[in-house]
Amino acid sequence: MMKSRKNLTRFTYETTAFEGWRLCLSRAGTTFTRYFSDKQYGGPRKSLNAAESAKTGLIQLVDNSRRVNGKLSKTTVSKGTKLLKLS
């Protein structure tokens, strides 16, 4: 059985159609969320690898960006959203 990890949650409920990983990262008042389906990526390990690589890229982007009044800039938020759509 695959266990959830920091910022990654495993979904394997018999009552839902979705099985896969959810990436949820919150920084400076902004939350980024993306679901990685086992069906789309070809299995639990492949969807986990995709989620982990997206998480790594997102953390690099967010942690190295500048803040505006303690919040992430609009540019950073849009880059993060775009990064999640591409992965």
C-alpha positions in Angstrom: 0.0 0.0 0.0 1.3 3.4 -0.9 1.3 6.0 1.8 0.7 9.7 1.6 3.7 12.0 1.8 4.2 15.6 2.6 2.0 17.7 0.3 0.9 14.5 -1.5 -2.2 12.6 -0.5 -3.2 9.2 -1.9 -6.8 8.7 -2.9 -8.0 5.1 -3.1 -11.6 5.0 -2.1 -13.8 2.2 -3.4 -16.8 4.5 -3.5 -15.3 7.1 -5.9 -14.3 6.9 -9.5 -10.9 8.7 -8.8 -7.8 6.9 -7.7 -4.5 8.7 -7.7 -2.5 11.4 -5.9 -3.5 15.0 -4.9 -0.7 17.6 -4.7 -1.6 20.4 -2.4 0.9 23.1 -1.6 0.2 26.3 0.4 2.6 29.2 0.6 2.1 32.8 1.6 -1.7 32.7 1.5 -1.9 30.9 -1.8 -2.9 27.2 -2.3 -2.0 25.2 -5.4 -3.8 21.9 -6.0 -3.6 19.3 -8.7 -4.8 15.8 -9.0 -2.7 13.1 -10.7 -4.9 10.1 -11.8 -3.6 6.6 -12.0 -5.5 6.0 -15.2 -4.0 9.1 -16.9 -0.4 8.3 -15.9 -0.6 4.5 -16.2 -0.6 3.4 -12.6 0.1 4.4 -9.0 3.9 4.7 -9.2 3.8 6.7 -12.5 1.2 9.1 -11.1 3.3 9.5 -7.9 6.4 10.2 -10.0 4.5 12.9 -12.0 3.1 14.4 -8.8 6.6 14.5 -7.1 8.2 16.1 -10.1 5.5 18.7 -10.2 5.8 19.3 -6.5 9.6 19.8 -6.8 9.2 22.3 -9.6 6.4 24.2 -7.8 8.4 24.4 -4.5 11.4 25.8 -6.4 9.3 28.4 -8.1 7.4 29.5 -5.0 10.3 29.4 -2.5 12.6 31.4 -4.8 10.0 34.1 -5.7 9.6 37.5 -4.3 6.7 38.4 -2.0 4.5 41.5 -2.3 3.2 42.5 1.2 3.9 39.0 2.4 1.9 37.3 -0.4 3.0 35.7 -3.6 3.0 38.0 -6.6 0.4 37.6 -9.3 3.1 36.6 -11.7 4.3 33.8 -9.4 0.8 32.5 -8.9 0.1 32.4 -12.7 3.5 30.7 -13.3 2.7 28.1 -10.6 -0.8 27.5 -12.1 0.7 27.1 -15.5 3.4 24.8 -14.3 0.8 22.5 -12.7 -1.3 22.4 -16.0 1.8 21.4 -18.0 2.9 18.6 -15.7 
